[in-house]
Amino acid sequence: MDKEEHERGFIGKWFGFQGWSAMSGKARIFTQIIYRVFFLLGLAVLIIGYGTVTGSDPGGLPILLMIGGWFLLFQAMVNFIFVEGSR
């Protein structure tokens, strides 16, 4: 385990918040656009799925939990595919 990997720890490795700064400027802009589009599409699927299963619109705590949970899951997927997977 090298020094950089040791300093990142669990949060940095799984959620890759530091990984975006390692990308070049041009790649980061394109990646951020794609990242946001797919994040919003996934969140829309979650909200529609919740409404279909429960028969009501999410509000308050359920929507906040969906946004927070989806953000962490999506960030972990992006990190393992684009940042950790490219090493």
C-alpha positions in Angstrom: 0.0 0.0 0.0 1.6 3.3 -1.1 1.4 6.5 0.9 -1.3 8.2 -1.3 -3.6 5.1 -1.0 -3.1 5.0 2.8 -3.9 8.7 3.2 -7.2 8.4 1.3 -8.6 5.8 3.5 -12.0 4.1 3.2 -14.0 7.2 2.2 -11.6 8.3 -0.5 -11.2 4.9 -1.9 -14.9 4.0 -2.1 -16.4 7.4 -3.0 -13.5 8.9 -4.9 -14.0 12.5 -4.0 -10.3 13.1 -4.6 -10.3 11.2 -7.9 -11.9 14.0 -9.9 -9.1 16.4 -9.2 -6.7 13.9 -10.8 -8.3 14.1 -14.2 -7.2 16.6 -16.8 -9.2 19.8 -17.2 -10.8 18.9 -20.6 -11.7 15.3 -19.5 -13.1 16.6 -16.2 -15.5 18.9 -17.9 -16.8 16.2 -20.3 -16.9 13.7 -17.4 -18.8 16.0 -15.1 -21.5 16.6 -17.8 -21.9 12.9 -18.3 -21.8 12.3 -14.6 -24.6 14.8 -13.9 -26.8 13.5 -16.7 -26.6 9.9 -15.6 -27.0 10.9 -11.9 -30.2 12.7 -12.7 -31.5 9.9 -14.9 -30.8 7.4 -12.1 -32.5 9.6 -9.5 -35.5 10.0 -11.8 -35.8 6.2 -12.0 -35.7 6.0 -8.2 -38.4 8.5 -7.8 -40.6 7.0 -10.4 -40.0 3.5 -9.0 -40.9 4.8 -5.5 -44.1 6.3 -6.8 -45.0 3.1 -8.7 -44.4 0.8 -5.7 -46.1 3.0 -3.0 -48.7 4.7 -5.1 -47.8 8.1 -3.8 -45.2 10.8 -4.4 -42.1 10.8 -2.2 -41.7 13.9 0.0 -39.6 15.0 2.9 -37.5 12.3 4.4 -37.9 9.6 1.7 -36.8 12.0 -1.0 -33.8 13.1 1.0 -32.8 9.5 1.7 -33.1 8.6 -1.9 -31.0 11.6 -3.0 -28.3 10.9 -0.3 -28.2 7.1 -0.9 -28.2 7.4 -4.7 -25.4 10.0 -4.5 -23.2 7.7 -2.4 -23.9 4.6 -4.5 -23.4 6.5 -7.8 -20.2 8.1 -6.6 -18.8 4.7 -5.6 -19.7 3.3 -9.0 -18.1 6.2 -10.8 -15.0 5.9 -8.6 -14.5 2.2 -9.2 -15.1 2.4 -13.0 -13.3 5.6 -14.0 -10.8 6.4 -11.3 -9.7 3.1 -9.6 -10.3 1.1 -12.8 -8.0 3.2 -14.9 -4.9 2.4 -12.7 
